[in-house]
Amino acid sequence: MRNLIFYTLALLFSTAMMAQKDAKFSVKVSSDSILLGNEIKVSFKLENGEGRKFTAPDFEPHFVLVSGPNTFSSMSMTNGQVSHTTEYSFYIQPKETGSFYIPPASIEVNGKALETKPLEVQVWPNPEGIKINPREKEAREDFFGLDRNFPSLRDLPGLRDYWGNPVPQPTEDPKKKRKTYKL
């Protein structure tokens, strides 16, 4: 029972701390210029606030919505400071070349409407048909945002530990032989 009271008070305290900070609503794109036929990721991020009634922009007539909204939410406490982040992301593909604006998105926080600024994106011709997919980069990254294909320090030849001993190099596991039993 005492634990339940403690957790309830901690939750109320963290909510009160979060309400003291100003909520921030921003927009970010994976690239502000793109070749025709490729996708870009558009992310709307709400920091330090509980958002309600998220209104996504209408990407028409210059963009096609490929995927979204994809939602990500996190909460962290560092040195007694609570931060809460919610991100709404979309993958869009331009229909034509030129300079276009991504319209603002809006969200309601504590009865007040927050809105992002319009964001300009340049779309260039793509005569060679080059494909750059922002989702491939995300798939290669691990939890910490590091590229999984990037060699680690352990892969360097001649690496030694603190005492000067050689660090064993990773080896390929030999294929295990199947054991068969006769009955």
N, C-alpha and C positions, 0 to 999 in steps of 0.2 A: 504494500500500500504506500509505503514511504517513497519507493522508487517511482510509482505512478505520479505522485505529487511533484517529485523532483523533475521528472521529464515534462510534465505539464507546465511547470514554472519556467523551465529552460526554453520550451517552445514559445511561450508568451514573451519571454525576454528577447529571444532572437527575432521574433516578429516585430517587436517594438524597436529593436535596433535597426532592422531593415527599413522600417517606416521612416526613420530619422534621415536616412540618406535620400538624395535626390535621384529619382529614376531617370535613366538615360536610354533613349531609343535611337538607334543608328542603323545605317545601311552600308553594306560593303559588297563589292563584286570581286570575283576571282581575277578579272582582268578588265581594264577600262577600254581596251581595244581588242578586236577579235576579227578573225578571218571568217568570211561568209561560209556557212555550212558547219560551223562549230558551235559548241554550247558554252555558256558562262554560268557560273553559280552566283546567285544573288542572295545575300543573307541579311535578314533584319534581326537585330539583336536588342533585347530589352535587358538592362542591367539595373539591379537594386529596386525591383518593383514587381508586384503581382499584376500581370496584365489580363485584361478581359476584352472581349470583342475585337480581336485582331482582324483588321481589314486589309487584305492583300491588294496590291495595285492591279489594275487591268493592264496586262502586258501587250494586248492587241493595240494597234494593227501592225506594229513593227516586229513583234516577237511572238514565237510559238512557245507555249508552256510545255516542256518536256516532262518535268517531274516536280511535284511539290503540292502542297507545303510539307516539308519534312521538318519535324519539330525536335529540338534538343533542349533539355532543361538540366541545370546543375545548381547546387547549393553548396557553399563552402564556408567554413568558419576558421579564420586565422587570427590569432591573438585577440580573441573575443569579438572580432569584427565579422559580421555575417554578410555574405554577398550571394545574391541569387541572380542567375542568368537564364534567359529563355531565348532560343534562336529559332527563327523560321527561315528555312532555305528553299530556294526554287532553282531549277535548272531551266534555262530558256535558250532558244535558238533564234537568231535574227532571220527575217524573211528577205531582206534586201540590204544593199550597201548604203552607207551614209552615217550621219551623226544623229543619234536618237537619245531620248531621255527615258529613264526608268521612272515611272510616276511614284509619288510618295505612298507609303503605307501608313496606317494609323492603328493605334491601340489605346485602350482606356486604362489608366492607372489611378486608383484612388479617386474616381469620379472626374478625372481630368484627361482630356484627349491629348496624346502625344503623336507627332507626325514626323516622318523622316523628310529629308530634303530630296528633290529630284536629282538623279545621278546620270551624267552623260556617258554614253558608250559609243565608241567609234567602230563601225563595221567596214572592213576593207574587202576588196575583191579577192577571190581565192582561185586564180586560174590553174594552179597546180593541184588543187583538191587536197591540200594538207589538212589532216585531222588532228586536233588537239582536244583531248577529252579531260575535263577537270576531275571527273569521277575516278579515272585511272590513277591519278596522283594520290587521291584520298585512300584508294584501296591498297596502295603500296606503303602507306604510313601506318605505324603502330600507334598504340595508345598515347604515346608522348609526342607524336608528330614527327618521328624520325623515320627516314626511308628504310624499309626492310631490306632493300637490295644494296644498301651502302655497306661497304666492308667495315667490320668492327676492328677494334685494336687487337683482339685475339687472333685475327686473320693475318696480321703482319708477321713476316718471317723474322726470326731472331729476337722476338720480344722477350724481355726478362722481367721477373717480378722485383719487388723491393729489395730482396736479398741477393739478387743477381742470378737466381736460378732460371733456366729457360722455362717459358710457359709452354705447356703442351699444346700442340696444334690440333685443331679438330680433325678427326679422321672420319672417313665414310664408314658407316657400320657395315660389316660383312653380312651378306645375306644368310639368314638362318636356315639351316637345313631342317626339313620336316622329318620328324621321327615317325616311323610306321611300326605298328605292332601286329604280329600275327596271332590270331586267336586259335 
